[in-house]
């Protein structure tokens, strides 16, 4: 089965510093990977996705993610974090056809950016 | 364009009571999903639907039922609530899977079962 893992429950960074949220995947075939963000008391919002092509994917709010096939990773990055980036981040992977409309989510990583 | 909406936002039930959560989307999406979110466990799929009149079981379907009589609505029912069903419930929708489109989420319903 397709799955993702987020090895860090929490990430703490100072405002202005680089932010990295880690995700590793385990799939059969080509991976289709997503990042979502959840702000307090809100639903999940889509940030970016990797389907194919460039290994560096750019998304919303200045976030980007690097797909690394040899390390089976899809880490989310932001060059300069903001306090407003404090949220819960989820990595997700699509299931295999014919169920490729379904997503499997990681456990989530809580990001705290201190002023 | 409201996207995905959920009703109610909060609810407290006593063990054994029943309730229905309503999800509505105005994006004409084919697929709809119900998830539950529990601390440290990410989102787990309860039930889903691939079109009007269809439903299917997800990862954790026990204790829940669903219906999709209209394309825009997806209802989640709890017939006899249990404390283990205390959670935050999210509805999501997505268009046809061909372009690997993302899912769009509602704001969630926080349910407490006493």
Interface residues (C-beta under 8 A of the other chain):
Chain A: X9 X32 X34 X36 X41 X42 X43 X44 X45 X46 X49 X51 X90 X94 X100 X101 X102 X103 X105 X106 X107 X108
Chain B: X4 X31 X33 X40 X41 X42 X43 X44 X45 X48 X50 X58 X90 X92 X94 X96 X97 X100 X102 X103 X104 X105 X106 X107 X108
